[in-house]
Amino acid sequence: MDLDQLHTFLEIVRLKSFSKAAQTCFRTQPAVSAQVRQLEQELNAPLFERLGTKIALTPAGRIFAEYAEQILDLRRRAQNSINELERVPRGELVIAANEATCIYVLPRVFFEYKKQFPNVQILIDRSFGARVVDAIVDNQADFGITQLPVKEKRVQVVKIHSDEVKAVVPAGHALASKLRIFPEDLIGQPLLMPKTGARRNRLHNWMEPVEDQIKISMELDSTEMIKRFVLAGLGIGFVAGAHCREEVMSGRLVAISLGPEPMERQIGLIYRKDKALSKAALGFIEVTLSHAGSEPARVPPRSLDKASAPFEKPAVKGGS
């Protein structure tokens, strides 16, 4: 039994698939199956049950999975302790975040972090919503970046960024001159909505007074798709202000605050409260607090009102 076999076994458990585990472990499926057979022979017990096209852990497999996780966690902790003996931290950090956050909120964080910790590798786990929290709780990622609030009590939460969810329309649209958009303004307009998530839920609550009169034209799971489809004249979209700065600055899109009150959103850095933090991890927290969302937005003159004021770096506030 070796650590590589344990890693492969836990990947199968996580993904519930031999073929998917083979991909993440960069092996062939027969090689993965052979590793499992070797473990089963050594333990003298079957680890998986084959139920048609699905697999499930046997009772022995569930017990072994707990110990395998502990063994690999001990290995990671030993490696981190050894790395701490060096002057320059090494190793890797796994960050769980959605694509839009990585593109529009974190580039400067990653740039500054790599300057200070060039020997630490950053791995991005593209996750959405509750999956980010699950990745932290399950110890599959070191840090998560997600929309607040987070109710999971096992994670530490630090606010790092704030902006608004705004309606976006192409330049020249009938609503482009408005300083605020209200739910009744959307009656008869085709809407491009996020498919799931906190933003979708908040928009649904905001539109509730006219929900029987609105028309959802498309449901999309990508901020980039929403912006592209708005530019193509397919409807009104709703995106975070930080995610449409470039298009607003160039005059291709107009971002309009929602009324009667702006729909603010908070982004937080989360990590397990009981996690031992290495120098590299502590450095990531410090850099993120200093640089997340620190790029100021420059917007066209028509938007220099309270509804579309340039983004200002929020005050950093920690909490759980």
C-alpha positions in Angstrom: 0.0 0.0 0.0 1.4 3.4 -1.0 0.2 7.0 -0.9 -0.5 7.1 -4.6 -2.9 4.2 -4.2 -4.7 6.0 -1.4 -4.9 9.2 -3.5 -6.4 7.2 -6.4 -8.9 5.4 -4.1 -10.1 8.8 -2.7 -10.5 10.3 -6.1 -12.8 7.4 -7.1 -14.7 8.0 -3.8 -15.0 11.7 -4.5 -16.0 11.4 -8.2 -17.9 8.2 -7.9 -16.3 7.0 -11.1 -13.3 5.0 -12.1 -13.1 6.7 -15.5 -13.2 10.3 -14.1 -10.7 9.4 -11.4 -8.4 8.0 -14.1 -8.5 11.5 -15.8 -7.8 13.5 -12.7 -4.9 11.1 -11.8 -3.6 11.1 -15.3 -3.8 7.3 -15.6 -5.7 4.8 -17.7 -8.8 3.3 -16.3 -7.2 -0.2 -16.3 -4.3 1.2 -14.2 -6.8 2.7 -11.7 -8.7 -0.6 -11.5 -5.4 -2.4 -10.9 -4.5 -0.1 -8.0 -7.9 -0.8 -6.4 -7.5 -4.5 -6.8 -4.1 -4.4 -5.1 -5.6 -2.5 -2.2 -8.5 -5.0 -1.9 -6.1 -7.9 -2.0 -3.9 -6.3 0.7 -6.9 -5.5 2.9 -8.6 -8.8 2.1 -11.9 -7.0 1.6 -13.9 -5.5 -1.3 -13.9 -1.7 -1.3 -16.5 -1.0 -4.0 -19.9 -2.5 -5.0 -20.7 -2.3 -8.7 -24.4 -1.4 -9.1 -25.0 -1.5 -12.9 -23.2 1.6 -14.2 -22.8 3.1 -10.7 -20.4 2.3 -7.8 -20.8 2.6 -4.1 -18.5 2.0 -1.1 -18.8 -1.3 0.8 -18.8 -1.1 4.6 -15.1 -1.9 4.5 -14.6 0.8 1.9 -16.3 3.4 4.1 -14.0 2.6 7.0 -10.9 2.6 4.8 -11.9 5.9 3.2 -11.8 7.6 6.6 -8.3 6.3 7.4 -7.0 7.0 3.9 -8.1 10.7 4.3 -6.3 10.8 7.7 -3.1 9.3 6.3 -3.0 11.7 3.3 -3.8 14.6 5.6 -0.9 13.6 7.9 1.3 13.4 4.9 0.3 17.0 3.8 0.8 18.3 7.3 4.3 16.7 7.5 5.2 18.2 4.1 4.0 21.7 5.3 6.0 21.4 8.5 9.1 20.6 6.5 8.4 23.4 4.1 8.2 25.8 7.0 11.9 25.0 7.8 12.8 26.7 4.6 13.2 30.5 4.3 11.0 30.6 1.2 7.7 28.8 1.5 7.0 26.1 -1.1 4.1 23.8 -2.0 0.7 24.6 -3.4 -2.5 26.3 -2.5 -5.9 25.2 -3.9 -8.3 28.1 -4.4 -12.0 27.3 -5.1 -13.8 30.1 -6.9 -16.0 30.7 -9.9 -14.6 31.8 -13.2 -15.9 35.3 -13.1 -14.4 36.0 -9.7 -11.0 34.7 -10.9 -11.2 36.9 -14.0 -12.5 40.2 -12.5 -11.7 40.2 -8.8 -8.5 38.2 -8.2 -6.0 38.9 -11.0 -4.1 41.5 -8.9 -4.2 39.2 -5.9 -2.6 36.4 -7.8 0.0 38.8 -9.4 1.0 40.2 -6.0 1.1 36.8 -4.4 3.3 35.3 -7.0 5.7 38.2 -6.6 6.0 37.5 -2.9 5.8 33.7 -3.0 7.2 32.6 -6.4 7.7 29.0 -5.3 4.1 28.4 -4.2 1.9 27.0 -6.9 -1.7 28.3 -7.1 -4.3 25.7 -8.3 -7.8 27.0 -9.2 -10.7 24.7 -8.5 -13.6 26.1 -10.6 -16.6 25.8 -8.3 -19.9 27.6 -7.9 -22.0 28.7 -4.9 -22.4 26.0 -2.3 -19.8 23.9 -4.0 -17.1 26.4 -2.9 -18.2 26.0 0.7 -18.3 22.2 0.3 -14.8 22.2 -1.1 -13.5 23.9 2.0 -15.5 21.8 4.5 -14.3 18.6 2.7 -10.7 19.9 2.7 -10.5 19.7 -1.1 -9.4 23.4 -1.3 -7.3 25.6 1.0 -9.3 28.8 0.4 -12.6 29.6 -1.2 -13.9 32.9 -2.7 -17.6 33.1 -2.6 -20.6 35.4 -2.2 -21.7 36.2 1.3 -23.4 35.4 3.6 -22.0 31.9 4.4 -23.8 30.1 7.2 -21.4 27.1 7.5 -20.1 27.3 11.1 -16.9 25.3 10.4 -15.4 28.0 8.1 -13.8 31.4 8.9 -15.2 34.2 6.7 -13.4 37.5 5.8 -15.1 40.1 3.6 -12.7 41.1 0.8 -14.7 42.8 -1.9 -18.1 44.5 -2.5 -19.9 45.9 -5.5 -23.4 46.0 -7.0 -25.5 43.7 -9.1 -26.6 45.9 -12.0 -28.8 45.7 -15.1 -26.8 45.9 -18.3 -28.1 47.0 -21.7 -26.4 47.8 -24.9 -25.7 51.5 -25.7 -28.7 53.0 -27.4 -31.2 50.8 -25.6 -34.5 52.4 -24.6 -33.6 52.0 -20.9 -30.0 53.2 -21.2 -30.7 56.7 -20.0 -32.2 55.6 -16.7 -30.4 56.2 -13.4 -32.3 53.4 -11.8 -34.3 50.4 -13.1 -37.3 49.2 -11.2 -39.1 45.8 -11.6 -42.0 47.4 -13.5 -39.5 48.7 -16.1 -38.8 45.1 -17.1 -42.4 44.3 -18.2 -42.3 43.3 -21.8 -38.5 43.2 -22.0 -36.6 39.9 -22.7 -34.5 39.1 -19.7 -31.2 37.1 -19.6 -31.0 35.6 -16.2 -28.3 33.6 -14.3 -29.4 30.0 -14.2 -28.7 29.4 -10.5 -27.1 30.9 -7.4 -27.4 33.7 -5.0 -27.7 36.4 -7.7 -30.6 34.5 -9.3 -32.4 34.2 -6.0 -32.0 37.8 -5.1 -33.2 38.9 -8.6 -36.2 36.6 -8.3 -37.2 38.3 -5.0 -36.6 41.8 -6.4 -38.9 41.0 -9.4 -41.6 39.3 -7.3 -44.1 42.3 -7.6 -44.3 41.8 -11.4 -43.3 38.1 -11.7 -46.4 37.3 -13.6 -45.7 40.0 -16.2 -42.0 39.5 -16.9 -40.5 37.4 -19.7 -37.3 35.4 -19.0 -35.9 34.9 -22.5 -32.8 32.8 -21.5 -31.1 31.3 -18.5 -27.4 31.3 -18.7 -24.6 29.9 -16.4 -21.8 32.2 -17.5 -21.3 36.0 -16.9 -19.4 36.2 -20.2 -22.4 34.6 -22.0 -24.8 37.1 -20.4 -22.6 40.1 -21.5 -22.2 38.7 -25.1 -25.9 38.1 -25.5 -26.7 41.5 -24.2 -24.3 43.0 -26.7 -26.0 41.0 -29.4 -29.4 42.6 -28.5 -31.0 39.5 -27.1 -32.2 41.1 -23.8 -31.4 42.8 -20.5 -28.8 41.0 -18.4 -27.8 41.3 -14.7 -24.1 41.2 -13.7 -21.9 42.4 -10.9 -20.5 45.9 -11.6 -16.9 44.6 -11.3 -17.6 42.1 -14.1 -18.7 44.7 -16.8 -16.2 47.5 -16.2 -14.4 47.1 -19.5 -17.6 47.1 -21.6 -18.9 50.1 -19.7 -15.7 52.0 -20.0 -15.7 51.4 -23.8 -19.3 52.5 -24.1 -20.5 49.2 -25.4 -22.7 48.5 -22.4 -24.5 50.7 -19.9 -24.8 49.4 -16.3 -27.8 50.7 -14.4 -28.4 50.3 -10.6 -31.5 48.5 -9.5 -34.1 50.4 -7.5 -35.4 51.5 -5.1 -32.2 50.4 -3.3 -28.9 49.2 -5.0 -28.5 45.4 -4.9 -25.1 45.2 -3.1 -23.1 42.0 -3.0 -20.3 41.0 -0.7 -17.5 38.6 -1.6 -15.6 36.7 1.1 -12.5 34.6 1.6 -13.3 31.4 3.5 -11.2 28.7 5.0 -11.6 26.0 7.7 -11.4 27.3 11.2 -9.5 24.3 12.4 -7.0 24.3 9.5 -3.3 24.7 10.3 -2.2 27.7 8.2 1.3 27.6 6.7 3.3 30.8 6.0 2.2 30.5 2.3 -1.5 30.3 3.4 -1.1 33.2 5.9 0.6 35.2 3.1 -2.4 34.5 0.7 -4.8 35.9 3.3 -2.7 39.0 3.8 -2.3 39.6 0.0 -6.0 39.0 -0.6 -7.1 41.5 2.0 -4.7 44.1 0.6 -5.5 43.7 -3.1 -8.9 42.1 -3.8 -10.9 44.4 -5.9 -8.4 47.2 -5.6 -8.5 48.1 -9.3 -10.5 51.4 -9.6 -13.1 51.6 -12.3 -13.1 54.4 -14.8 -16.5 55.0 -16.3 -18.0 57.3 -18.9 -19.1 60.8 -17.9 -22.9 59.9 -18.0 -22.4 57.4 -15.2 -20.8 59.8 -12.7 -23.8 59.7 -10.4 -24.6 57.7 -7.3 -26.0 54.9 -9.4 -22.9 54.2 -11.3 -20.1 55.8 -9.3 -16.5 54.4 -9.7 -15.9 51.4 -7.6 -14.1 52.1 -4.4 -12.1 49.6 -2.4 -14.3 48.5 0.5 -13.1 48.6 4.1 -11.8 45.2 5.1 -13.8 43.6 7.8 -13.2 40.1 9.2 -15.9 37.9 10.8 -17.2 34.4 11.0 
